[in-house]
Amino acid sequence: MLRGTERLMSIGQLEWYRNKLLAKEDEKARRINVCMTGCRAYGAAEVRNALEDEIKNHSLSDQIEVRSTGCHGFCAKAPVISIEPLGVQYQEVNPEDAADIVNLTLRQNRLLDRLAYRDPKEGHPIYYRNQIPFYRKQVKRVLAKCGQIDPTKIEHYIAAGGYQAIVKALSKMTPDQVIEEIKGSKLRGRGGAGFPTGAKWQFARQAEGRPKYVICNADEGDPGAFMDRAVLEGDPHTVLEGMLIGAYAIGAEQGYIYVREEYPIAVEHLRLAIGEMKALGLLGENILGTGFCFDISLKMGAGAFVCGEETALMASIEGKRGMPKARPPFPAQSGLDGKPTNINNVETWANIPLIIKNGAAWYGEVGTEKSKGTKIFSLAGKVNNTGLVEVPIGVAIKDVIFDIGGGIP
C-alpha cells in the first residue's frame, strides 16, 4: 500500500485513494508482467530477477515496472510474460533472454521471433496476445485481472476498479435490491450443481436465526482442476469483494474461506489480502463508515475429497469429522453451528462484483437463455495447449478442445 495510507473511513476516502493510485500508475508507462504462480515451476522467479537486474543496469527502473502476477493462462508455454501496454506476449522465456527483451523490445521496439508464439500450421510468429488462437476465442471476465495485477498488492486491485461494486451496493442498493440484481443476472453456481445463486441468497436472507454466515468453498478436489486455485492465486480480492457483497445482501457478519492446504500460494495470497483489507478498513467494524460490519477467516482443509461437499465442509470448520449430512434442512436454514449459512464456490463469488458493478443486463450479454456469463475451465491431460481458459457458457466442448486447446496430440 502507499506509504502514509491509513484506515479509510468513508466511501469518499476510498475514491480519493483510487485516484491517487491511478496518478501514481501513470508515472511508469511500460510494464512487464511475469506469471509468478504456475510458471514458478519453470523458472519464472529467475526470469523476473534477470529482468529487474537488466532494467536497473540501464537506469530504467523509474520508467519500466516488472510486476509479479497471477496466471496468464497459457501454461503449456511457461514461463510466460507480457509487455504492456503493447499487448506483446513472450513464451518459454529464460533468464538469458532478459537482455534482449530490455535492449531490443523495450528500448528499440523490436519484437523477438524466437520468443513469440508460432502458428502451428504456417509457422509464422504471432507477437500479440489478442491474436494468438488460445486467447482470441476466450471471453475473459472473471480472469480479466489475472496476469495483469500483482495479487499481493491491494492497490493494484483498487486501481483496476476493485471494490467499486461493494461501494455501489453499500451506497445505492438495499440488500433486497442486491439479491434481485443477482437473480436477474441468471448466475448459477459454478461448483457443479448449477443452482440459481440469487434464489440461494434469498433463502438465507429470509431464514430466521442469528448470526448468519457466508462461506467460500475453495476445496477444489477434482483431478486436473486448477480453476479456483488460479483465481485465488491471481486475483484474491475479487473473491473477497464478492463475499462482502453477499454478506451485505444476506445479513451476515462472519465469513469463512475453506481452502486446501495443498494450495500454499493461494493461502499466502489470501492471508495477505485479508490483512490488507483490514488495514484499510474494508473488513471489520463500520466498513467505510457505512455501519456494515463483516469479517473473514481462513480455514485450511487437510485434503479430504469429501470436504468439498458443503455439509461435510461445515462440519470440518466446526472441528468435527468431515461427513456429509442428509438434507433438508439445507444450509440456508441450518448450516454452520446450526445457523443460516450461504455457501458458494470461488468462481461464483468472483462473478458477483462483475454483476453489481456492471448490472445484470450487461452480465447477460453472454451465455445461454437459462445460464448467463462465462465458465472457467482448466485444460489438462492429452491436449496441445494446456492451461486456464474462460469462455461463454454454451460454447461447445469441441471448440474449447480444438480451437483453444489446439486439439489432441
C-alpha positions in Angstrom: 0.0 0.0 0.0 1.0 3.6 -0.5 3.0 4.9 2.5 1.0 7.0 4.8 -2.3 5.4 3.9 -4.4 4.9 6.9 -7.8 3.2 7.5 -10.3 4.5 5.0 -13.2 6.0 7.0 -15.6 6.7 4.1 -16.5 5.9 0.6 -15.1 9.2 -0.5 -11.8 8.4 1.0 -11.7 5.1 -1.0 -12.3 7.1 -4.2 -9.6 9.6 -3.2 -7.2 6.7 -2.7 -8.1 5.2 -6.0 -7.4 8.4 -7.9 -4.1 8.7 -6.1 -3.1 5.2 -7.2 -4.1 5.9 -10.8 -2.0 9.0 -10.8 1.0 7.0 -9.5 0.5 4.3 -12.1 0.7 6.8 -14.9 4.3 7.6 -13.9 5.5 4.3 -15.4 4.3 4.0 -19.0 5.6 0.4 -19.6 5.3 -2.8 -17.6 6.5 -6.4 -17.9 4.0 -8.8 -16.3 5.6 -12.1 -15.2 3.5 -15.0 -14.2 4.6 -16.0 -10.7 2.1 -18.7 -9.9 2.2 -21.9 -12.0 5.2 -20.6 -14.0 7.3 -20.6 -10.9 7.9 -24.3 -11.5 9.6 -23.4 -14.8 11.9 -20.7 -13.5 9.7 -17.6 -13.6 11.4 -16.2 -10.5 14.8 -16.3 -12.1 13.3 -14.6 -15.2 11.8 -11.9 -13.1 15.1 -11.3 -11.3 17.0 -11.2 -14.5 14.6 -8.6 -16.0 14.8 -6.5 -12.9 18.6 -6.6 -12.9 18.7 -5.7 -16.6 16.4 -2.7 -16.2 18.3 -1.5 -13.2 21.6 -1.7 -15.1 20.2 0.6 -17.8 18.8 3.0 -15.2 15.2 2.4 -16.4 13.7 1.4 -13.1 11.7 4.7 -12.9 10.3 4.1 -16.4 9.6 0.3 -16.5 7.9 -1.8 -13.9 8.5 -5.6 -13.5 5.3 -6.9 -12.0 4.7 -10.3 -10.4 1.2 -11.5 -11.5 -1.1 -14.5 -11.4 -1.6 -17.0 -14.2 -1.7 -15.7 -17.8 -3.5 -18.9 -18.8 -1.2 -20.4 -21.4 0.5 -22.9 -19.1 1.8 -25.0 -22.0 4.2 -22.2 -22.9 5.6 -21.4 -19.4 7.3 -19.2 -18.4 5.0 -16.6 -19.9 5.5 -12.8 -19.8 3.5 -9.9 -21.3 4.7 -6.4 -22.1 2.2 -3.7 -21.6 0.6 -1.5 -23.0 1.9 -3.2 -26.2 0.0 -6.4 -25.5 3.0 -8.4 -26.6 3.4 -11.9 -25.1 6.6 -13.9 -25.0 6.7 -17.6 -24.1 9.2 -20.1 -22.7 11.3 -17.2 -21.6 14.7 -17.9 -19.9 16.8 -15.6 -17.7 19.3 -15.3 -20.6 16.5 -13.6 -22.7 16.3 -10.7 -20.3 19.0 -8.6 -22.1 17.3 -8.8 -25.5 13.8 -8.2 -24.1 15.0 -4.9 -22.4 17.5 -3.8 -25.1 15.6 -4.7 -28.2 11.9 -4.8 -27.4 11.7 -2.2 -24.7 14.4 0.2 -25.9 14.2 -0.2 -29.6 10.6 -1.6 -30.2 12.0 -4.7 -31.9 10.0 -7.9 -31.5 11.7 -11.2 -30.8 10.8 -14.0 -33.2 12.3 -16.7 -31.0 10.1 -15.9 -28.0 6.9 -15.4 -29.9 4.1 -17.9 -30.3 4.2 -19.7 -33.7 1.2 -20.6 -35.8 1.1 -24.4 -35.8 0.0 -24.5 -39.5 2.0 -21.8 -41.2 4.9 -21.4 -38.6 4.9 -17.6 -38.6 5.4 -15.7 -35.3 2.4 -14.2 -33.5 3.6 -11.5 -31.2 0.3 -10.0 -29.8 -1.7 -11.9 -27.2 -5.1 -11.0 -28.7 -4.1 -12.6 -32.0 -3.0 -15.9 -30.5 -5.7 -18.5 -31.1 -5.6 -19.7 -27.5 -6.7 -16.2 -26.3 -8.7 -15.0 -29.3 -11.7 -17.1 -28.7 -11.9 -16.6 -25.0 -14.0 -14.0 -23.2 -12.1 -13.0 -20.0 -14.3 -11.5 -17.4 -13.6 -13.3 -14.1 -9.9 -13.7 -15.2 -9.6 -10.2 -16.6 -7.2 -9.1 -13.8 -5.3 -12.3 -13.5 -2.0 -11.8 -15.2 -2.4 -8.0 -15.0 -2.2 -7.1 -11.3 0.1 -8.2 -8.5 -2.3 -10.2 -6.3 -0.3 -9.4 -3.2 -0.9 -5.6 -3.5 -4.4 -4.4 -2.8 -3.6 -1.1 -4.5 -3.4 -2.8 -7.9 -6.8 -4.2 -7.4 -8.3 -0.9 -6.3 -6.6 1.0 -9.2 -8.1 -1.6 -11.6 -11.6 -0.8 -10.4 -11.7 -3.1 -7.5 -14.2 -2.5 -4.6 -16.4 -0.3 -6.8 -19.1 -3.0 -6.6 -19.2 -3.1 -2.8 -19.3 0.8 -2.8 -22.2 0.7 -5.2 -24.0 -1.9 -3.1 -23.5 -0.1 0.2 -24.3 3.4 -1.1 -27.0 2.9 -3.7 -28.7 -0.5 -3.1 -30.6 -2.2 -0.4 -29.8 -5.9 0.4 -33.0 -6.9 -1.3 -32.0 -4.9 -4.4 -28.7 -6.7 -4.5 -30.4 -10.1 -4.4 -32.8 -9.0 -7.2 -29.8 -8.0 -9.3 -28.1 -11.3 -8.8 -31.4 -13.1 -9.6 -31.8 -11.0 -12.7 -28.3 -11.9 -13.9 -29.2 -15.6 -14.1 -26.0 -16.5 -12.4 -25.9 -20.2 -11.5 -23.5 -21.8 -9.0 -20.2 -22.7 -10.7 -19.4 -25.6 -8.3 -21.3 -28.1 -10.4 -24.9 -28.3 -9.3 -25.9 -25.0 -11.1 -28.4 -23.8 -8.6 -29.5 -20.2 -9.1 -27.3 -18.0 -6.9 -29.9 -15.3 -6.3 -32.5 -17.8 -5.1 -29.9 -19.3 -2.8 -29.1 -15.9 -1.3 -32.8 -15.1 -0.8 -33.4 -18.3 1.2 -30.5 -17.4 3.5 -31.7 -13.8 3.9 -35.3 -14.9 4.7 -34.2 -17.6 7.2 -34.6 -16.9 10.9 -31.7 -17.0 13.3 -28.5 -15.1 14.1 -25.7 -14.9 13.4 -25.7 -15.7 9.7 -22.6 -16.9 7.8 -21.2 -16.9 4.3 -18.7 -19.5 3.2 -16.4 -19.7 0.2 -15.9 -23.4 -0.8 -12.3 -23.4 -2.1 -11.9 -27.2 -1.6 -11.1 -28.0 -5.3 -10.6 -31.7 -5.4 -11.3 -32.8 -8.9 -8.3 -34.4 -10.6 -6.6 -31.9 -13.0 -8.7 -29.0 -11.9 -7.0 -25.7 -11.0 -9.6 -23.1 -11.8 -10.3 -22.0 -8.3 -6.6 -22.2 -7.3 -5.7 -19.8 -10.2 -8.4 -17.3 -9.3 -7.3 -17.2 -5.6 -3.6 -17.0 -6.5 -4.1 -14.4 -9.2 -7.0 -12.2 -8.0 -8.0 -13.0 -4.4 -9.6 -9.6 -3.9 -12.3 -10.4 -6.5 -13.5 -13.3 -4.4 -13.3 -11.4 -1.1 -15.3 -8.5 -2.6 -17.9 -11.0 -3.8 -18.2 -12.3 -0.2 -18.5 -8.7 1.1 -21.4 -8.1 -1.2 -23.0 -11.5 -0.4 -22.7 -10.8 3.4 -24.4 -7.4 3.0 -27.2 -8.9 1.0 -27.8 -11.8 3.3 -27.2 -10.1 6.6 -24.0 -12.0 7.6 -21.3 -10.6 9.9 -18.8 -13.5 9.5 -17.4 -15.3 6.6 -15.1 -18.3 6.1 -12.9 -19.4 3.2 -12.3 -23.2 3.3 -9.2 -23.7 1.2 -6.9 -26.7 0.7 -3.6 -26.6 2.5 -2.1 -28.1 -0.7 -2.6 -24.6 -2.3 0.3 -22.8 -0.5 0.4 -19.8 -2.9 -3.4 -19.4 -2.7 -3.3 -19.5 1.1 -0.4 -17.0 1.2 -2.2 -14.5 -1.1 -5.5 -14.8 0.8 -3.8 -14.1 4.1 -2.1 -11.1 2.6 -5.3 -9.9 1.0 -7.3 -10.2 4.2 -4.7 -8.4 6.2 -4.6 -5.5 3.6 -8.4 -5.2 3.7 -8.4 -5.0 7.5 -5.6 -2.4 7.4 -7.6 -0.2 5.0 -10.9 -0.7 6.8 -12.5 -2.9 4.1 -13.0 -5.6 6.7 -14.1 -5.4 10.3 -16.3 -2.8 12.1 -18.1 0.0 10.3 -16.7 -0.6 6.8 -16.2 2.7 5.0 -18.3 4.4 7.6 -21.5 2.7 6.4 -22.3 0.8 9.6 -21.7 -2.5 7.8 -19.6 -5.0 9.8 -18.1 -8.1 8.4 -15.0 -10.2 8.9 -13.4 -13.2 7.1 -11.4 -16.1 8.5 -9.3 -18.7 6.7 -9.8 -22.4 7.4 -7.3 -24.8 5.9 -8.6 -28.3 4.8 -6.5 -31.4 5.0 -7.3 -32.5 1.5 -10.2 -34.9 2.2 -12.2 -35.1 -1.1 -15.5 -35.4 0.8 -15.0 -32.0 2.4 -15.9 -30.4 -1.0 -19.5 -31.3 -0.1 -21.0 -28.4 1.7 -22.3 -30.1 4.8 -19.0 -32.0 5.3 -17.2 -28.8 4.8 -19.2 -27.1 7.5 -18.5 -30.0 9.9 -14.8 -29.6 9.2 -15.0 -25.8 10.0 -16.7 -26.7 13.3 -13.8 -29.0 14.2 -15.7 -32.2 13.5 -15.1 -35.1 11.2 -16.0 -34.1 7.6 -19.0 -36.2 7.0 -22.0 -35.3 4.7 -25.4 -34.9 6.3 -28.8 -35.6 4.9 -30.8 -32.6 3.7 -33.2 -31.0 4.5 -32.6 -28.9 6.4 -30.5 -27.0 3.9 -27.6 -24.8 5.0 -29.6 -21.7 4.3 -31.9 -22.7 7.2 -29.4 -24.7 9.4 -25.8 -24.6 8.4 -22.6 -23.7 10.3 -23.3 -24.1 14.0 -27.0 -24.6 13.1 -27.3 -21.1 11.8 -28.4 -19.8 8.4 -25.4 -20.1 6.0 -24.8 -19.4 2.4 -22.1 -21.4 0.6 -20.8 -20.6 -2.9 -17.6 -21.7 -4.6 -14.7 -19.5 -5.6 -15.8 -18.8 -9.2 -19.4 -18.0 -8.1 -18.1 -15.4 -5.6 -15.8 -14.0 -8.2 -18.7 -13.3 -10.6 -20.6 -11.2 -8.0 -18.6 -7.9 -8.3 -19.0 -8.0 -12.1 -22.8 -8.2 -11.8 -23.2 -5.5 -9.2 -20.7 -3.1 -10.9 -22.0 -3.5 -14.5 -25.5 -4.7 -14.0 -27.5 -7.8 -14.8 -28.2 -6.7 -18.3 -24.5 -6.4 -19.2 -23.7 -9.7 -17.5 -26.4 -11.4 -19.5 -24.9 -10.4 -22.9 -23.0 -13.7 -22.9 -24.3 -17.2 -22.0 -27.4 -19.1 -22.7 -31.1 -18.3 -22.0 -31.1 -20.2 -18.7 -27.5 -19.6 -17.6 -25.6 -16.4 -18.2 -22.0 -15.4 -18.0 -18.8 -17.3 -18.6 -17.2 -20.5 -17.3 -13.5 -21.2 -16.4 -12.0 -24.5 -17.4 -8.6 -26.0 -16.8 -7.3 -27.8 -19.9 -5.0 -30.6 -18.8 -4.0 -34.1 -20.0 -4.0 -35.1 -23.6 -4.4 -31.7 -25.3 -1.8 -29.5 -27.0 -2.5 -26.2 -25.3 -2.8 -26.9 -21.6 -3.8 -24.0 -19.4 -6.6 -21.9 -18.0 -9.4 -20.7 -20.2 -12.6 -18.7 -19.8 -15.4 -19.0 -22.4 -19.1 -18.0 -22.5 -21.5 -20.6 -21.2 -23.0 -22.5 -24.1 -19.7 -22.9 -26.1 -19.3 -26.4 -27.4 -16.6 -28.5 -25.6 -15.3 -29.3 -29.1 -14.5 -25.7 -29.7 -12.7 -25.4 -26.3 -10.6 -28.5 -27.0 -9.7 -27.9 -30.7 -9.9 -24.2 -31.3 -8.5 -23.0 -27.9 -6.7 -26.2 -26.8 -5.1 -26.8 -30.2 -6.5 -30.3 -30.4 -5.3 -33.7 -29.2 -1.6 -34.6 -29.9 
